[in-house]
């Protein structure tokens, strides 16, 4: 769950000052939900709604549970081959997304935060698909400016207005055209 989700506990806290990135929620007891966060060293913390004191959690004990949650979330977004999709989107080695590695070392904070954002979105399936499509496109055409232009042009084509000279300009730069 992303911190902007309405049910996220105390999403307004100053995460940057705490040096933490919120990545979800964790149940403490029967009905008490707390924010789950990670720092740059990939240590897990829980934060209650009332205090800005972060409680360090045992990554070794919770890592497998984090993986299970990640597996369920990512499977709903990218299907059974979500490991490959996450690797493509974030340019991670496929081994980095395997069960034992995630359970032991977690994923980078930015990756977990973006997954939480996508999973919390109303249009999560479409957003997940779009991220994967853009990642594949960017891998094929490493010129970042050209990828930006082509993605913008794809949106313009969809909405009925596009740069009809895009293909000509691209072919002059040695990029494939149809």
Chimera marker file (.cmm) of the C-alpha trace (Angstrom):
<marker_set name="trace">
<marker id="1" x="0.000" y="0.000" z="0.000" r="1" g="1" b="0" radius="0.5"/>
<marker id="2" x="1.313" y="3.426" z="-0.934" r="1" g="1" b="0" radius="0.5"/>
<marker id="3" x="1.342" y="6.296" z="1.559" r="1" g="1" b="0" radius="0.5"/>
<marker id="4" x="-1.144" y="8.269" z="-0.594" r="1" g="1" b="0" radius="0.5"/>
<marker id="5" x="-3.767" y="5.520" z="-0.244" r="1" g="1" b="0" radius="0.5"/>
<marker id="6" x="-6.639" y="6.725" z="1.981" r="1" g="1" b="0" radius="0.5"/>
<marker id="7" x="-6.248" y="3.765" z="4.359" r="1" g="1" b="0" radius="0.5"/>
<marker id="8" x="-2.505" y="4.222" z="4.847" r="1" g="1" b="0" radius="0.5"/>
<marker id="9" x="-1.826" y="5.031" z="8.511" r="1" g="1" b="0" radius="0.5"/>
<marker id="10" x="-0.515" y="8.582" z="8.908" r="1" g="1" b="0" radius="0.5"/>
<marker id="11" x="0.708" y="9.144" z="5.360" r="1" g="1" b="0" radius="0.5"/>
<marker id="12" x="1.479" y="12.802" z="6.128" r="1" g="1" b="0" radius="0.5"/>
<marker id="13" x="4.553" y="12.206" z="8.295" r="1" g="1" b="0" radius="0.5"/>
<marker id="14" x="7.933" y="13.575" z="7.183" r="1" g="1" b="0" radius="0.5"/>
<marker id="15" x="9.445" y="10.407" z="5.712" r="1" g="1" b="0" radius="0.5"/>
<marker id="16" x="12.492" y="12.163" z="4.331" r="1" g="1" b="0" radius="0.5"/>
<marker id="17" x="13.435" y="13.520" z="7.768" r="1" g="1" b="0" radius="0.5"/>
<marker id="18" x="13.117" y="9.984" z="9.130" r="1" g="1" b="0" radius="0.5"/>
<marker id="19" x="15.353" y="8.643" z="6.356" r="1" g="1" b="0" radius="0.5"/>
<marker id="20" x="12.696" y="6.080" z="5.469" r="1" g="1" b="0" radius="0.5"/>
<marker id="21" x="10.607" y="5.121" z="2.467" r="1" g="1" b="0" radius="0.5"/>
<marker id="22" x="7.094" y="3.843" z="3.216" r="1" g="1" b="0" radius="0.5"/>
<marker id="23" x="6.346" y="0.626" z="1.342" r="1" g="1" b="0" radius="0.5"/>
<marker id="24" x="3.215" y="-0.792" z="2.942" r="1" g="1" b="0" radius="0.5"/>
<marker id="25" x="1.458" y="-1.584" z="6.153" r="1" g="1" b="0" radius="0.5"/>
<marker id="26" x="1.885" y="-4.285" z="8.756" r="1" g="1" b="0" radius="0.5"/>
<marker id="27" x="-0.554" y="-5.521" z="11.364" r="1" g="1" b="0" radius="0.5"/>
<marker id="28" x="0.493" y="-5.138" z="14.985" r="1" g="1" b="0" radius="0.5"/>
<marker id="29" x="-2.007" y="-7.114" z="16.994" r="1" g="1" b="0" radius="0.5"/>
<marker id="30" x="-5.510" y="-7.778" z="15.733" r="1" g="1" b="0" radius="0.5"/>
<marker id="31" x="-6.699" y="-4.424" z="14.390" r="1" g="1" b="0" radius="0.5"/>
<marker id="32" x="-3.758" y="-2.052" z="14.746" r="1" g="1" b="0" radius="0.5"/>
<marker id="33" x="-2.157" y="-1.317" z="11.373" r="1" g="1" b="0" radius="0.5"/>
<marker id="34" x="1.186" y="0.440" z="11.238" r="1" g="1" b="0" radius="0.5"/>
<marker id="35" x="3.249" y="1.860" z="8.431" r="1" g="1" b="0" radius="0.5"/>
<marker id="36" x="5.969" y="-0.417" z="7.073" r="1" g="1" b="0" radius="0.5"/>
<marker id="37" x="9.063" y="1.418" z="5.858" r="1" g="1" b="0" radius="0.5"/>
<marker id="38" x="12.557" y="0.674" z="4.611" r="1" g="1" b="0" radius="0.5"/>
<marker id="39" x="15.786" y="2.636" z="4.781" r="1" g="1" b="0" radius="0.5"/>
<marker id="40" x="18.719" y="2.881" z="2.387" r="1" g="1" b="0" radius="0.5"/>
<marker id="41" x="20.339" y="-0.168" z="3.993" r="1" g="1" b="0" radius="0.5"/>
<marker id="42" x="17.171" y="-2.171" z="3.303" r="1" g="1" b="0" radius="0.5"/>
<marker id="43" x="16.268" y="-2.462" z="6.969" r="1" g="1" b="0" radius="0.5"/>
<marker id="44" x="12.560" y="-2.730" z="7.793" r="1" g="1" b="0" radius="0.5"/>
<marker id="45" x="10.778" y="-0.486" z="10.287" r="1" g="1" b="0" radius="0.5"/>
<marker id="46" x="7.256" y="-0.159" z="11.612" r="1" g="1" b="0" radius="0.5"/>
<marker id="47" x="5.832" y="3.193" z="12.649" r="1" g="1" b="0" radius="0.5"/>
<marker id="48" x="2.712" y="3.612" z="14.716" r="1" g="1" b="0" radius="0.5"/>
<marker id="49" x="0.197" y="6.286" z="13.795" r="1" g="1" b="0" radius="0.5"/>
<marker id="50" x="0.947" y="8.405" z="16.841" r="1" g="1" b="0" radius="0.5"/>
<marker id="51" x="4.722" y="8.444" z="17.202" r="1" g="1" b="0" radius="0.5"/>
<marker id="52" x="7.527" y="9.239" z="14.789" r="1" g="1" b="0" radius="0.5"/>
<marker id="53" x="9.668" y="6.599" z="16.445" r="1" g="1" b="0" radius="0.5"/>
<marker id="54" x="10.607" y="3.911" z="13.983" r="1" g="1" b="0" radius="0.5"/>
<marker id="55" x="10.864" y="0.394" z="15.382" r="1" g="1" b="0" radius="0.5"/>
<marker id="56" x="13.503" y="-1.745" z="13.671" r="1" g="1" b="0" radius="0.5"/>
<marker id="57" x="12.080" y="-5.085" z="12.575" r="1" g="1" b="0" radius="0.5"/>
<marker id="58" x="13.906" y="-8.376" z="12.151" r="1" g="1" b="0" radius="0.5"/>
<marker id="59" x="14.505" y="-8.630" z="8.392" r="1" g="1" b="0" radius="0.5"/>
<marker id="60" x="15.548" y="-12.258" z="8.689" r="1" g="1" b="0" radius="0.5"/>
<marker id="61" x="12.233" y="-13.162" z="10.313" r="1" g="1" b="0" radius="0.5"/>
<marker id="62" x="10.055" y="-10.883" z="8.171" r="1" g="1" b="0" radius="0.5"/>
<marker id="63" x="11.861" y="-11.189" z="4.835" r="1" g="1" b="0" radius="0.5"/>
<marker id="64" x="9.916" y="-14.307" z="3.772" r="1" g="1" b="0" radius="0.5"/>
<marker id="65" x="6.635" y="-12.564" z="4.658" r="1" g="1" b="0" radius="0.5"/>
<marker id="66" x="7.670" y="-9.517" z="2.647" r="1" g="1" b="0" radius="0.5"/>
<marker id="67" x="8.405" y="-11.817" z="-0.287" r="1" g="1" b="0" radius="0.5"/>
<marker id="68" x="4.990" y="-13.507" z="0.039" r="1" g="1" b="0" radius="0.5"/>
<marker id="69" x="3.260" y="-10.126" z="0.034" r="1" g="1" b="0" radius="0.5"/>
<marker id="70" x="5.361" y="-8.954" z="-2.898" r="1" g="1" b="0" radius="0.5"/>
<marker id="71" x="4.661" y="-12.190" z="-4.785" r="1" g="1" b="0" radius="0.5"/>
<marker id="72" x="0.910" y="-11.825" z="-4.303" r="1" g="1" b="0" radius="0.5"/>
<marker id="73" x="0.935" y="-8.140" z="-5.237" r="1" g="1" b="0" radius="0.5"/>
<marker id="74" x="3.185" y="-8.464" z="-8.277" r="1" g="1" b="0" radius="0.5"/>
<marker id="75" x="1.405" y="-11.595" z="-9.497" r="1" g="1" b="0" radius="0.5"/>
<marker id="76" x="-1.852" y="-9.615" z="-9.566" r="1" g="1" b="0" radius="0.5"/>
<marker id="77" x="-0.130" y="-6.851" z="-11.564" r="1" g="1" b="0" radius="0.5"/>
<marker id="78" x="2.179" y="-8.688" z="-13.992" r="1" g="1" b="0" radius="0.5"/>
<marker id="79" x="1.126" y="-12.341" z="-13.822" r="1" g="1" b="0" radius="0.5"/>
<marker id="80" x="3.158" y="-15.429" z="-13.019" r="1" g="1" b="0" radius="0.5"/>
<marker id="81" x="6.329" y="-14.058" z="-14.641" r="1" g="1" b="0" radius="0.5"/>
<marker id="82" x="6.331" y="-10.907" z="-12.510" r="1" g="1" b="0" radius="0.5"/>
<marker id="83" x="9.997" y="-11.489" z="-11.617" r="1" g="1" b="0" radius="0.5"/>
<marker id="84" x="10.957" y="-10.897" z="-15.235" r="1" g="1" b="0" radius="0.5"/>
<marker id="85" x="8.627" y="-7.904" z="-15.503" r="1" g="1" b="0" radius="0.5"/>
<marker id="86" x="10.092" y="-6.256" z="-12.406" r="1" g="1" b="0" radius="0.5"/>
<marker id="87" x="13.568" y="-6.931" z="-13.778" r="1" g="1" b="0" radius="0.5"/>
<marker id="88" x="12.678" y="-5.263" z="-17.071" r="1" g="1" b="0" radius="0.5"/>
<marker id="89" x="10.968" y="-2.251" z="-15.535" r="1" g="1" b="0" radius="0.5"/>
<marker id="90" x="13.676" y="-1.490" z="-12.987" r="1" g="1" b="0" radius="0.5"/>
<marker id="91" x="16.627" y="-2.937" z="-14.939" r="1" g="1" b="0" radius="0.5"/>
<marker id="92" x="17.347" y="-5.504" z="-12.247" r="1" g="1" b="0" radius="0.5"/>
<marker id="93" x="19.068" y="-8.826" z="-12.661" r="1" g="1" b="0" radius="0.5"/>
<marker id="94" x="16.401" y="-11.556" z="-12.633" r="1" g="1" b="0" radius="0.5"/>
<marker id="95" x="18.213" y="-13.233" z="-9.738" r="1" g="1" b="0" radius="0.5"/>
<marker id="96" x="17.600" y="-10.120" z="-7.624" r="1" g="1" b="0" radius="0.5"/>
<marker id="97" x="13.854" y="-10.782" z="-7.725" r="1" g="1" b="0" radius="0.5"/>
<marker id="98" x="13.990" y="-14.449" z="-6.734" r="1" g="1" b="0" radius="0.5"/>
<marker id="99" x="12.377" y="-15.652" z="-3.505" r="1" g="1" b="0" radius="0.5"/>
<marker id="100" x="15.557" y="-16.329" z="-1.508" r="1" g="1" b="0" radius="0.5"/>
<marker id="101" x="17.229" y="-13.050" z="-2.523" r="1" g="1" b="0" radius="0.5"/>
<marker id="102" x="14.177" y="-10.902" z="-1.789" r="1" g="1" b="0" radius="0.5"/>
<marker id="103" x="13.578" y="-12.690" z="1.521" r="1" g="1" b="0" radius="0.5"/>
<marker id="104" x="17.202" y="-12.105" z="2.554" r="1" g="1" b="0" radius="0.5"/>
<marker id="105" x="18.007" y="-8.702" z="1.088" r="1" g="1" b="0" radius="0.5"/>
<marker id="106" x="14.639" y="-7.235" z="0.022" r="1" g="1" b="0" radius="0.5"/>
<marker id="107" x="14.479" y="-5.008" z="-3.062" r="1" g="1" b="0" radius="0.5"/>
<marker id="108" x="15.758" y="-1.440" z="-3.320" r="1" g="1" b="0" radius="0.5"/>
<marker id="109" x="13.509" y="1.055" z="-1.474" r="1" g="1" b="0" radius="0.5"/>
<marker id="110" x="12.594" y="2.931" z="-4.661" r="1" g="1" b="0" radius="0.5"/>
<marker id="111" x="11.454" y="-0.298" z="-6.336" r="1" g="1" b="0" radius="0.5"/>
<marker id="112" x="9.288" y="-1.311" z="-3.375" r="1" g="1" b="0" radius="0.5"/>
<marker id="113" x="7.792" y="2.180" z="-3.162" r="1" g="1" b="0" radius="0.5"/>
<marker id="114" x="6.873" y="2.215" z="-6.850" r="1" g="1" b="0" radius="0.5"/>
<marker id="115" x="5.340" y="-1.263" z="-6.622" r="1" g="1" b="0" radius="0.5"/>
<marker id="116" x="3.296" y="-0.042" z="-3.639" r="1" g="1" b="0" radius="0.5"/>
<marker id="117" x="2.191" y="2.995" z="-5.668" r="1" g="1" b="0" radius="0.5"/>
<marker id="118" x="1.140" y="0.902" z="-8.661" r="1" g="1" b="0" radius="0.5"/>
<marker id="119" x="-0.660" y="-1.645" z="-6.448" r="1" g="1" b="0" radius="0.5"/>
<marker id="120" x="-2.602" y="1.145" z="-4.706" r="1" g="1" b="0" radius="0.5"/>
<marker id="121" x="-3.733" y="2.839" z="-7.918" r="1" g="1" b="0" radius="0.5"/>
<marker id="122" x="-7.307" y="2.510" z="-9.122" r="1" g="1" b="0" radius="0.5"/>
<marker id="123" x="-5.946" y="1.678" z="-12.582" r="1" g="1" b="0" radius="0.5"/>
<marker id="124" x="-3.241" y="-0.689" z="-11.296" r="1" g="1" b="0" radius="0.5"/>
<marker id="125" x="-3.450" y="-3.291" z="-14.079" r="1" g="1" b="0" radius="0.5"/>
<marker id="126" x="-3.285" y="-0.684" z="-16.821" r="1" g="1" b="0" radius="0.5"/>
<marker id="127" x="-0.468" y="1.217" z="-15.107" r="1" g="1" b="0" radius="0.5"/>
<marker id="128" x="1.502" y="-2.013" z="-14.592" r="1" g="1" b="0" radius="0.5"/>
<marker id="129" x="1.072" y="-2.915" z="-18.266" r="1" g="1" b="0" radius="0.5"/>
<marker id="130" x="2.096" y="0.551" z="-19.385" r="1" g="1" b="0" radius="0.5"/>
<marker id="131" x="5.271" y="0.470" z="-17.263" r="1" g="1" b="0" radius="0.5"/>
<marker id="132" x="6.251" y="-2.872" z="-18.751" r="1" g="1" b="0" radius="0.5"/>
<marker id="133" x="5.576" y="-1.670" z="-22.299" r="1" g="1" b="0" radius="0.5"/>
<marker id="134" x="7.654" y="1.456" z="-21.774" r="1" g="1" b="0" radius="0.5"/>
<marker id="135" x="10.477" y="-0.593" z="-20.235" r="1" g="1" b="0" radius="0.5"/>
<marker id="136" x="10.526" y="-2.895" z="-23.255" r="1" g="1" b="0" radius="0.5"/>
<marker id="137" x="10.468" y="0.026" z="-25.618" r="1" g="1" b="0" radius="0.5"/>
<marker id="138" x="13.292" y="1.769" z="-23.738" r="1" g="1" b="0" radius="0.5"/>
<marker id="139" x="15.381" y="-1.423" z="-23.821" r="1" g="1" b="0" radius="0.5"/>
<marker id="140" x="14.999" y="-1.595" z="-27.587" r="1" g="1" b="0" radius="0.5"/>
<marker id="141" x="15.807" y="2.057" z="-28.216" r="1" g="1" b="0" radius="0.5"/>
<marker id="142" x="18.429" y="3.236" z="-25.701" r="1" g="1" b="0" radius="0.5"/>
<marker id="143" x="18.248" y="6.884" z="-26.825" r="1" g="1" b="0" radius="0.5"/>
<marker id="144" x="16.309" y="8.309" z="-23.863" r="1" g="1" b="0" radius="0.5"/>
<marker id="145" x="15.182" y="11.497" z="-25.606" r="1" g="1" b="0" radius="0.5"/>
<marker id="146" x="13.868" y="9.529" z="-28.555" r="1" g="1" b="0" radius="0.5"/>
<marker id="147" x="12.003" y="7.144" z="-26.232" r="1" g="1" b="0" radius="0.5"/>
<marker id="148" x="10.403" y="10.134" z="-24.480" r="1" g="1" b="0" radius="0.5"/>
<marker id="149" x="9.318" y="11.537" z="-27.847" r="1" g="1" b="0" radius="0.5"/>
<marker id="150" x="7.981" y="8.202" z="-29.113" r="1" g="1" b="0" radius="0.5"/>
<marker id="151" x="5.996" y="7.559" z="-25.933" r="1" g="1" b="0" radius="0.5"/>
<marker id="152" x="4.568" y="11.092" z="-26.116" r="1" g="1" b="0" radius="0.5"/>
<marker id="153" x="3.805" y="10.528" z="-29.799" r="1" g="1" b="0" radius="0.5"/>
<marker id="154" x="2.019" y="7.249" z="-28.972" r="1" g="1" b="0" radius="0.5"/>
<marker id="155" x="-0.234" y="9.164" z="-26.578" r="1" g="1" b="0" radius="0.5"/>
<marker id="156" x="-0.879" y="11.788" z="-29.210" r="1" g="1" b="0" radius="0.5"/>
<marker id="157" x="-1.727" y="9.086" z="-31.775" r="1" g="1" b="0" radius="0.5"/>
<marker id="158" x="-4.185" y="7.580" z="-29.314" r="1" g="1" b="0" radius="0.5"/>
<marker id="159" x="-5.837" y="10.946" z="-28.700" r="1" g="1" b="0" radius="0.5"/>
<marker id="160" x="-5.967" y="11.819" z="-32.398" r="1" g="1" b="0" radius="0.5"/>
<marker id="161" x="-3.039" y="14.198" z="-32.811" r="1" g="1" b="0" radius="0.5"/>
<marker id="162" x="0.531" y="13.163" z="-33.581" r="1" g="1" b="0" radius="0.5"/>
<marker id="163" x="3.792" y="14.349" z="-35.075" r="1" g="1" b="0" radius="0.5"/>
<marker id="164" x="3.611" y="13.049" z="-38.632" r="1" g="1" b="0" radius="0.5"/>
<marker id="165" x="7.300" y="13.834" z="-39.128" r="1" g="1" b="0" radius="0.5"/>
<marker id="166" x="8.446" y="11.596" z="-36.284" r="1" g="1" b="0" radius="0.5"/>
<marker id="167" x="9.233" y="8.649" z="-38.553" r="1" g="1" b="0" radius="0.5"/>
<marker id="168" x="11.168" y="10.794" z="-41.001" r="1" g="1" b="0" radius="0.5"/>
<marker id="169" x="13.222" y="12.377" z="-38.213" r="1" g="1" b="0" radius="0.5"/>
<marker id="170" x="13.893" y="8.980" z="-36.667" r="1" g="1" b="0" radius="0.5"/>
<marker id="171" x="15.009" y="7.434" z="-39.958" r="1" g="1" b="0" radius="0.5"/>
<marker id="172" x="17.460" y="10.298" z="-40.460" r="1" g="1" b="0" radius="0.5"/>
<marker id="173" x="18.958" y="9.394" z="-37.077" r="1" g="1" b="0" radius="0.5"/>
<marker id="174" x="19.316" y="5.749" z="-37.999" r="1" g="1" b="0" radius="0.5"/>
<marker id="175" x="16.312" y="4.538" z="-35.976" r="1" g="1" b="0" radius="0.5"/>
<marker id="176" x="13.946" y="1.962" z="-37.486" r="1" g="1" b="0" radius="0.5"/>
<marker id="177" x="10.710" y="3.136" z="-39.073" r="1" g="1" b="0" radius="0.5"/>
<marker id="178" x="7.800" y="1.298" z="-40.620" r="1" g="1" b="0" radius="0.5"/>
<link id1="1" id2="2" r="1" g="1" b="0" radius="0.2"/>
<link id1="2" id2="3" r="1" g="1" b="0" radius="0.2"/>
<link id1="3" id2="4" r="1" g="1" b="0" radius="0.2"/>
<link id1="4" id2="5" r="1" g="1" b="0" radius="0.2"/>
<link id1="5" id2="6" r="1" g="1" b="0" radius="0.2"/>
<link id1="6" id2="7" r="1" g="1" b="0" radius="0.2"/>
<link id1="7" id2="8" r="1" g="1" b="0" radius="0.2"/>
<link id1="8" id2="9" r="1" g="1" b="0" radius="0.2"/>
<link id1="9" id2="10" r="1" g="1" b="0" radius="0.2"/>
<link id1="10" id2="11" r="1" g="1" b="0" radius="0.2"/>
<link id1="11" id2="12" r="1" g="1" b="0" radius="0.2"/>
<link id1="12" id2="13" r="1" g="1" b="0" radius="0.2"/>
<link id1="13" id2="14" r="1" g="1" b="0" radius="0.2"/>
<link id1="14" id2="15" r="1" g="1" b="0" radius="0.2"/>
<link id1="15" id2="16" r="1" g="1" b="0" radius="0.2"/>
<link id1="16" id2="17" r="1" g="1" b="0" radius="0.2"/>
<link id1="17" id2="18" r="1" g="1" b="0" radius="0.2"/>
<link id1="18" id2="19" r="1" g="1" b="0" radius="0.2"/>
<link id1="19" id2="20" r="1" g="1" b="0" radius="0.2"/>
<link id1="20" id2="21" r="1" g="1" b="0" radius="0.2"/>
<link id1="21" id2="22" r="1" g="1" b="0" radius="0.2"/>
<link id1="22" id2="23" r="1" g="1" b="0" radius="0.2"/>
<link id1="23" id2="24" r="1" g="1" b="0" radius="0.2"/>
<link id1="24" id2="25" r="1" g="1" b="0" radius="0.2"/>
<link id1="25" id2="26" r="1" g="1" b="0" radius="0.2"/>
<link id1="26" id2="27" r="1" g="1" b="0" radius="0.2"/>
<link id1="27" id2="28" r="1" g="1" b="0" radius="0.2"/>
<link id1="28" id2="29" r="1" g="1" b="0" radius="0.2"/>
<link id1="29" id2="30" r="1" g="1" b="0" radius="0.2"/>
<link id1="30" id2="31" r="1" g="1" b="0" radius="0.2"/>
<link id1="31" id2="32" r="1" g="1" b="0" radius="0.2"/>
<link id1="32" id2="33" r="1" g="1" b="0" radius="0.2"/>
<link id1="33" id2="34" r="1" g="1" b="0" radius="0.2"/>
<link id1="34" id2="35" r="1" g="1" b="0" radius="0.2"/>
<link id1="35" id2="36" r="1" g="1" b="0" radius="0.2"/>
<link id1="36" id2="37" r="1" g="1" b="0" radius="0.2"/>
<link id1="37" id2="38" r="1" g="1" b="0" radius="0.2"/>
<link id1="38" id2="39" r="1" g="1" b="0" radius="0.2"/>
<link id1="39" id2="40" r="1" g="1" b="0" radius="0.2"/>
<link id1="40" id2="41" r="1" g="1" b="0" radius="0.2"/>
<link id1="41" id2="42" r="1" g="1" b="0" radius="0.2"/>
<link id1="42" id2="43" r="1" g="1" b="0" radius="0.2"/>
<link id1="43" id2="44" r="1" g="1" b="0" radius="0.2"/>
<link id1="44" id2="45" r="1" g="1" b="0" radius="0.2"/>
<link id1="45" id2="46" r="1" g="1" b="0" radius="0.2"/>
<link id1="46" id2="47" r="1" g="1" b="0" radius="0.2"/>
<link id1="47" id2="48" r="1" g="1" b="0" radius="0.2"/>
<link id1="48" id2="49" r="1" g="1" b="0" radius="0.2"/>
<link id1="49" id2="50" r="1" g="1" b="0" radius="0.2"/>
<link id1="50" id2="51" r="1" g="1" b="0" radius="0.2"/>
<link id1="51" id2="52" r="1" g="1" b="0" radius="0.2"/>
<link id1="52" id2="53" r="1" g="1" b="0" radius="0.2"/>
<link id1="53" id2="54" r="1" g="1" b="0" radius="0.2"/>
<link id1="54" id2="55" r="1" g="1" b="0" radius="0.2"/>
<link id1="55" id2="56" r="1" g="1" b="0" radius="0.2"/>
<link id1="56" id2="57" r="1" g="1" b="0" radius="0.2"/>
<link id1="57" id2="58" r="1" g="1" b="0" radius="0.2"/>
<link id1="58" id2="59" r="1" g="1" b="0" radius="0.2"/>
<link id1="59" id2="60" r="1" g="1" b="0" radius="0.2"/>
<link id1="60" id2="61" r="1" g="1" b="0" radius="0.2"/>
<link id1="61" id2="62" r="1" g="1" b="0" radius="0.2"/>
<link id1="62" id2="63" r="1" g="1" b="0" radius="0.2"/>
<link id1="63" id2="64" r="1" g="1" b="0" radius="0.2"/>
<link id1="64" id2="65" r="1" g="1" b="0" radius="0.2"/>
<link id1="65" id2="66" r="1" g="1" b="0" radius="0.2"/>
<link id1="66" id2="67" r="1" g="1" b="0" radius="0.2"/>
<link id1="67" id2="68" r="1" g="1" b="0" radius="0.2"/>
<link id1="68" id2="69" r="1" g="1" b="0" radius="0.2"/>
<link id1="69" id2="70" r="1" g="1" b="0" radius="0.2"/>
<link id1="70" id2="71" r="1" g="1" b="0" radius="0.2"/>
<link id1="71" id2="72" r="1" g="1" b="0" radius="0.2"/>
<link id1="72" id2="73" r="1" g="1" b="0" radius="0.2"/>
<link id1="73" id2="74" r="1" g="1" b="0" radius="0.2"/>
<link id1="74" id2="75" r="1" g="1" b="0" radius="0.2"/>
<link id1="75" id2="76" r="1" g="1" b="0" radius="0.2"/>
<link id1="76" id2="77" r="1" g="1" b="0" radius="0.2"/>
<link id1="77" id2="78" r="1" g="1" b="0" radius="0.2"/>
<link id1="78" id2="79" r="1" g="1" b="0" radius="0.2"/>
<link id1="79" id2="80" r="1" g="1" b="0" radius="0.2"/>
<link id1="80" id2="81" r="1" g="1" b="0" radius="0.2"/>
<link id1="81" id2="82" r="1" g="1" b="0" radius="0.2"/>
<link id1="82" id2="83" r="1" g="1" b="0" radius="0.2"/>
<link id1="83" id2="84" r="1" g="1" b="0" radius="0.2"/>
<link id1="84" id2="85" r="1" g="1" b="0" radius="0.2"/>
<link id1="85" id2="86" r="1" g="1" b="0" radius="0.2"/>
<link id1="86" id2="87" r="1" g="1" b="0" radius="0.2"/>
<link id1="87" id2="88" r="1" g="1" b="0" radius="0.2"/>
<link id1="88" id2="89" r="1" g="1" b="0" radius="0.2"/>
<link id1="89" id2="90" r="1" g="1" b="0" radius="0.2"/>
<link id1="90" id2="91" r="1" g="1" b="0" radius="0.2"/>
<link id1="91" id2="92" r="1" g="1" b="0" radius="0.2"/>
<link id1="92" id2="93" r="1" g="1" b="0" radius="0.2"/>
<link id1="93" id2="94" r="1" g="1" b="0" radius="0.2"/>
<link id1="94" id2="95" r="1" g="1" b="0" radius="0.2"/>
<link id1="95" id2="96" r="1" g="1" b="0" radius="0.2"/>
<link id1="96" id2="97" r="1" g="1" b="0" radius="0.2"/>
<link id1="97" id2="98" r="1" g="1" b="0" radius="0.2"/>
<link id1="98" id2="99" r="1" g="1" b="0" radius="0.2"/>
<link id1="99" id2="100" r="1" g="1" b="0" radius="0.2"/>
<link id1="100" id2="101" r="1" g="1" b="0" radius="0.2"/>
<link id1="101" id2="102" r="1" g="1" b="0" radius="0.2"/>
<link id1="102" id2="103" r="1" g="1" b="0" radius="0.2"/>
<link id1="103" id2="104" r="1" g="1" b="0" radius="0.2"/>
<link id1="104" id2="105" r="1" g="1" b="0" radius="0.2"/>
<link id1="105" id2="106" r="1" g="1" b="0" radius="0.2"/>
<link id1="106" id2="107" r="1" g="1" b="0" radius="0.2"/>
<link id1="107" id2="108" r="1" g="1" b="0" radius="0.2"/>
<link id1="108" id2="109" r="1" g="1" b="0" radius="0.2"/>
<link id1="109" id2="110" r="1" g="1" b="0" radius="0.2"/>
<link id1="110" id2="111" r="1" g="1" b="0" radius="0.2"/>
<link id1="111" id2="112" r="1" g="1" b="0" radius="0.2"/>
<link id1="112" id2="113" r="1" g="1" b="0" radius="0.2"/>
<link id1="113" id2="114" r="1" g="1" b="0" radius="0.2"/>
<link id1="114" id2="115" r="1" g="1" b="0" radius="0.2"/>
<link id1="115" id2="116" r="1" g="1" b="0" radius="0.2"/>
<link id1="116" id2="117" r="1" g="1" b="0" radius="0.2"/>
<link id1="117" id2="118" r="1" g="1" b="0" radius="0.2"/>
<link id1="118" id2="119" r="1" g="1" b="0" radius="0.2"/>
<link id1="119" id2="120" r="1" g="1" b="0" radius="0.2"/>
<link id1="120" id2="121" r="1" g="1" b="0" radius="0.2"/>
<link id1="121" id2="122" r="1" g="1" b="0" radius="0.2"/>
<link id1="122" id2="123" r="1" g="1" b="0" radius="0.2"/>
<link id1="123" id2="124" r="1" g="1" b="0" radius="0.2"/>
<link id1="124" id2="125" r="1" g="1" b="0" radius="0.2"/>
<link id1="125" id2="126" r="1" g="1" b="0" radius="0.2"/>
<link id1="126" id2="127" r="1" g="1" b="0" radius="0.2"/>
<link id1="127" id2="128" r="1" g="1" b="0" radius="0.2"/>
<link id1="128" id2="129" r="1" g="1" b="0" radius="0.2"/>
<link id1="129" id2="130" r="1" g="1" b="0" radius="0.2"/>
<link id1="130" id2="131" r="1" g="1" b="0" radius="0.2"/>
<link id1="131" id2="132" r="1" g="1" b="0" radius="0.2"/>
<link id1="132" id2="133" r="1" g="1" b="0" radius="0.2"/>
<link id1="133" id2="134" r="1" g="1" b="0" radius="0.2"/>
<link id1="134" id2="135" r="1" g="1" b="0" radius="0.2"/>
<link id1="135" id2="136" r="1" g="1" b="0" radius="0.2"/>
<link id1="136" id2="137" r="1" g="1" b="0" radius="0.2"/>
<link id1="137" id2="138" r="1" g="1" b="0" radius="0.2"/>
<link id1="138" id2="139" r="1" g="1" b="0" radius="0.2"/>
<link id1="139" id2="140" r="1" g="1" b="0" radius="0.2"/>
<link id1="140" id2="141" r="1" g="1" b="0" radius="0.2"/>
<link id1="141" id2="142" r="1" g="1" b="0" radius="0.2"/>
<link id1="142" id2="143" r="1" g="1" b="0" radius="0.2"/>
<link id1="143" id2="144" r="1" g="1" b="0" radius="0.2"/>
<link id1="144" id2="145" r="1" g="1" b="0" radius="0.2"/>
<link id1="145" id2="146" r="1" g="1" b="0" radius="0.2"/>
<link id1="146" id2="147" r="1" g="1" b="0" radius="0.2"/>
<link id1="147" id2="148" r="1" g="1" b="0" radius="0.2"/>
<link id1="148" id2="149" r="1" g="1" b="0" radius="0.2"/>
<link id1="149" id2="150" r="1" g="1" b="0" radius="0.2"/>
<link id1="150" id2="151" r="1" g="1" b="0" radius="0.2"/>
<link id1="151" id2="152" r="1" g="1" b="0" radius="0.2"/>
<link id1="152" id2="153" r="1" g="1" b="0" radius="0.2"/>
<link id1="153" id2="154" r="1" g="1" b="0" radius="0.2"/>
<link id1="154" id2="155" r="1" g="1" b="0" radius="0.2"/>
<link id1="155" id2="156" r="1" g="1" b="0" radius="0.2"/>
<link id1="156" id2="157" r="1" g="1" b="0" radius="0.2"/>
<link id1="157" id2="158" r="1" g="1" b="0" radius="0.2"/>
<link id1="158" id2="159" r="1" g="1" b="0" radius="0.2"/>
<link id1="159" id2="160" r="1" g="1" b="0" radius="0.2"/>
<link id1="160" id2="161" r="1" g="1" b="0" radius="0.2"/>
<link id1="161" id2="162" r="1" g="1" b="0" radius="0.2"/>
<link id1="162" id2="163" r="1" g="1" b="0" radius="0.2"/>
<link id1="163" id2="164" r="1" g="1" b="0" radius="0.2"/>
<link id1="164" id2="165" r="1" g="1" b="0" radius="0.2"/>
<link id1="165" id2="166" r="1" g="1" b="0" radius="0.2"/>
<link id1="166" id2="167" r="1" g="1" b="0" radius="0.2"/>
<link id1="167" id2="168" r="1" g="1" b="0" radius="0.2"/>
<link id1="168" id2="169" r="1" g="1" b="0" radius="0.2"/>
<link id1="169" id2="170" r="1" g="1" b="0" radius="0.2"/>
<link id1="170" id2="171" r="1" g="1" b="0" radius="0.2"/>
<link id1="171" id2="172" r="1" g="1" b="0" radius="0.2"/>
<link id1="172" id2="173" r="1" g="1" b="0" radius="0.2"/>
<link id1="173" id2="174" r="1" g="1" b="0" radius="0.2"/>
<link id1="174" id2="175" r="1" g="1" b="0" radius="0.2"/>
<link id1="175" id2="176" r="1" g="1" b="0" radius="0.2"/>
<link id1="176" id2="177" r="1" g="1" b="0" radius="0.2"/>
<link id1="177" id2="178" r="1" g="1" b="0" radius="0.2"/>
</marker_set>
